[in-house]
């Protein structure tokens, strides 16, 4: 029985390690964004914790190999995992001033290093307990590590493909911790340590009761403004409501902010993304890469354009229809990765809007010379590309980098700044085309007739066009599929966006 129990311990430990690593992206992602830095921090902490665990676990096993000690390690690890949903917010708030990379490393270390280290101690301890013959040490170690790795594989598939989208991150984290604790309790019972068994059972029961009473699982609550919260295969999706304003948040970053009475967008860049219409005598075909709440679909549909929109996340599509007034008659929505769509479609468009860049990160495969080549292949004669990106100031390095990369495929590049003053965090819209970038009709300048015009989309278009400039591309790096440091360039932007967002929601009374 003890041998079978060792296999169970190793299996549960291996499954819990991968579960924690994947869940870590969803625990930290809404606060810091899901970027290469987040994955790097989690992988670093996981490997470091396991290394320390292997070392100390092996030494402890040589000194005092006992099933009770092995079960104690698992019990403590399980308790820590269960507590993560409660302790994460104070530590995330505490680490925010440290800067994105160091904050991620610090938060990941505090939350995940202790349980991962304890889980790492299991394998060498189990090898010691399982080995009866020195001539079979290699076989024993191989079998146990194989079981642990197989459990990790199954856990990764189950967690990522099924459980996160259907159960949610908080509840799933708690269940992983309880699974580890329950395995420890079973071990105490099997080894007939009456005092230890009773203690472990009491701890498990008290923990379970506490979880059932105080589990910090978030559910939609219209009274607080939280209309929806879902875990999709691609991120945490929230819909918030405040008076007549509705927000779509993906991994903690605003992707849509709309008026619930008219569904017009409050975001300034949406008005500027209307500018390509002015380069055409009559409505044509528009392709939108990145749906959000569907504001841009509505804007182009209202002016008679035929619209296709590509969105990889089915939950985002569902939210746009359910909470942002999007109607199927307004455009054709295709659930697919944007680059995959460009590789498989034969359609041509007069305007292509690239609006798939969130505050958490920029999809690296959508900003390279190669993908801009694909976009150009799907532009009709005199077609125009508009790329929306966040930056710190009008002349941020990321603006020059995207401009020079677009320049490899298009003759003319113009940047349209939105926020004032020029060094402020905000959006930049970059236009690219082989045609001369001059509108074929005059922009409406009706500020004298509308006192609110200063804050409306009409003003944003005029302001952006009047301040247009060609980015300095002299020393900018061209982004390719082979060499693409876009995550590094967007690091400071991500941090500025998070701080701005947290400050904004605190000011309006929503946290």
Secondary structure, 3 states (H helix, E strand, C coil): CHHHHHHHHHHHHHHHHHHHHHHHHHHHHHHHCCCHHHHHHHHHHHHHHHHHHHHHHHHHHHHCCCHHHHHHHHHHHHHHHHHHHHHHHHHHHHHHHHCHHHHHHHHHHHHHHHHHHHHHHHHHHHHHHHCCCHHHHHHHHHHHHHHHHHHHHHHHHHHHHHHHHHHCHHHHHHHHHHHHHHHHHHHHHHCCCHHHHHHHHHHHHHHHHHHHHHCCCCCCEHHHCEEEEEECCCCEEEEEEECCEEEEEECCEEEEEEECCCCCECCHHHHHCCHHHHHCCCCCEEEEECCCCCHHHHHHHHCCCEEEEEECCHHHHHHHHHHCCCCHHHCEEEECCHHHHHHHCCCCEEEEEECCCCCCCCCHHHCCHHHHHHHHHCEEEEEEEEEEEEEECCCCHHHHHHHHHHHCCCCEEEEEECCCCCCCEEEEEEEEECCCCCCCCCCCCCCCCCCCHHHCHHHHHHHHHHCCECCCCCCCCCCCCCCCCHHHHCHHHHHHHHHHHHHHHHHCCCC
